[in-house]
C-alpha cells in the first residue's frame, strides 16, 4: 500500500503546502503513521486512495493552520518577473531553450496562482486535475458534498483563468 501510494500522497501534500519539501515530508509521514494505526479500522466505505487523501488532507490542513500564512507580495512575484525578463537563470539547454523557458514560467505562474486560491478550491482543483479523483471521491476526501466540490472547482477554474490570462 505504501509503495503504491506514497509518492502520490507526498506530491499532493507538497502542492498543498506551497512546495515546502520538509513540511510536506513531515505531513506525509504523519499521515502514513495515522493510516498504519487505523488500517484495521478501515471499513471500506470508500476507495483506499480516497481514504489516504483524506488523511493527508487533514494533516496538511492542520500543518498549514499552525503555520502563519504567507502574503502574496512583491518578494514572491519578483523572481517570476526577473525570469521573464531573463535576469535570473539560464534557459535550459535541453530541447528548445525558448520553449523550455516558457514552460518553466508557465508552471511557476500556475504555482503562484494556485497558492493564492482558498484551501478547498486548491485541494479540489489538485485532486481533480492532477490526481484524477472524481467529484464524489473529492467530496469524501474533503468531507463535503459533490455539489460543493463542483462549486469549488468552478470558482478555482474561474480564478485560475483570470490569473493565467496572459498564457492564452
C-alpha positions in Angstrom: 0.0 0.0 0.0 2.8 2.4 1.0 4.9 1.6 -2.1 1.9 2.1 -4.4 0.5 5.3 -3.0 3.2 7.2 -1.0 4.5 9.2 -3.9 1.0 10.5 -4.8 0.2 11.4 -1.2 3.6 13.2 -0.8 3.2 15.0 -4.1 -0.3 16.2 -3.1 1.0 17.4 0.3 3.9 19.2 -1.4 1.5 21.1 -3.6 -0.9 21.9 -0.8 1.9 23.2 1.3 3.4 25.6 -1.3 6.2 23.3 -2.2 7.7 23.3 1.3 9.5 19.9 0.9 10.4 19.4 4.6 6.8 20.2 5.8 5.3 18.1 3.1 7.6 15.2 4.0 6.6 15.6 7.7 2.9 15.8 6.8 3.1 12.7 4.5 4.9 10.7 7.2 2.5 11.7 9.9 -0.4 10.8 7.6 1.0 7.4 6.9 1.6 6.8 10.6 -2.1 7.5 11.2 -3.0 5.3 8.3 -0.9 2.4 9.7 -2.6 2.8 13.1 -6.1 3.0 11.6 -5.6 0.3 8.9 -7.6 -2.3 10.8 -10.4 0.2 11.4 -10.8 0.9 7.6 -14.3 -0.1 6.8 -14.1 0.1 3.0 -16.8 2.7 2.7 -14.6 4.5 0.1 -11.7 3.6 -2.1 -8.4 3.2 -0.3 -6.9 6.1 -2.2 -9.8 8.3 -1.2 -9.2 7.4 2.4 -5.5 8.1 2.1 -6.0 11.5 0.5 -8.5 12.3 3.3 -5.9 11.6 6.0 -3.2 13.6 4.1 -5.6 16.5 3.6 -6.4 16.7 7.3 -2.7 16.6 8.2 -1.8 19.2 5.6 -4.7 21.4 6.7 -3.5 21.2 10.3 0.1 21.9 9.4 -0.9 24.9 7.3 -3.2 26.2 10.0 -0.3 26.1 12.5 1.9 27.9 10.1 1.5 31.7 9.6 0.1 32.3 6.1 2.4 34.0 3.7 1.0 37.0 1.9 1.5 37.3 -1.8 3.6 40.4 -2.3 6.4 41.7 -4.5 9.0 39.4 -2.9 7.2 36.3 -4.2 6.3 37.8 -7.6 9.7 39.4 -8.3 11.6 36.2 -9.1 8.9 35.4 -11.6 9.2 38.8 -13.2 13.1 38.5 -13.2 12.9 35.2 -15.1 10.5 36.7 -17.6 13.0 39.5 -18.2 15.9 37.0 -18.4 17.7 38.4 -15.4 17.7 35.2 -13.2 18.8 31.8 -14.5 19.9 30.5 -17.8 17.4 28.8 -20.2 17.6 25.0 -20.3 19.9 23.6 -22.9 17.6 20.6 -23.4 15.4 20.8 -26.5 14.2 24.3 -27.5 15.5 26.8 -24.9 12.7 29.2 -25.6 10.0 26.5 -25.1 11.7 25.2 -22.0 11.8 28.7 -20.5 8.2 29.4 -21.4 7.1 26.0 -19.9 9.0 26.8 -16.7 7.5 30.3 -16.5 4.0 28.9 -17.1 4.4 26.3 -14.3 5.7 28.9 -11.9 2.8 31.3 -12.7 0.4 28.4 -12.2 2.0 27.5 -8.9 1.7 31.1 -7.6 -1.9 31.3 -8.8 -2.7 28.0 -7.1 -1.1 29.3 -3.9 -3.4 32.2 -3.9 -6.6 30.1 -4.0 -8.5 29.3 -0.9 -7.6 25.9 0.7 -10.7 24.0 -0.5 -10.5 25.4 -4.0 -6.9 24.5 -4.3 -7.4 21.0 -2.9 -10.4 20.3 -5.1 -8.5 21.5 -8.2 -5.4 19.5 -7.5 -7.3 16.3 -6.6 -9.4 16.6 -9.7 -6.9 17.8 -12.3 -3.6 16.3 -11.1 -4.6 13.2 -9.1 -7.7 12.3 -11.3 -10.2 11.8 -8.5 -13.9 12.1 -9.2 -16.2 14.7 -7.7 -17.6 12.0 -5.3 -14.1 10.9 -4.2 -13.0 14.5 -3.6 -16.2 15.1 -1.6 -15.2 12.2 0.6 -11.6 13.4 0.9 -12.7 17.0 1.9 -15.7 15.8 3.9 -18.2 17.8 1.8 -20.8 17.2 -0.9 -20.1 16.6 -4.6 -22.1 19.7 -5.4 -19.8 21.7 -3.2 -16.8 20.2 -4.9 -18.2 21.2 -8.3 -18.7 24.7 -7.0 -15.1 24.8 -5.6 -13.8 23.6 -8.9 -15.8 26.2 -10.8 -14.5 29.0 -8.7 -10.9 27.7 -8.8 -11.1 27.4 -12.6 -12.6 30.9 -13.0 -9.9 32.4 -10.8 -7.1 30.5 -12.5 -8.4 31.5 -15.9 -8.2 35.2 -14.9 -4.7 34.7 -13.4 -3.4 32.8 -16.4 -5.0 35.1 -19.0 -1.5 36.1 -20.3 -0.9 32.5 -21.3 -4.0 32.2 -23.6 
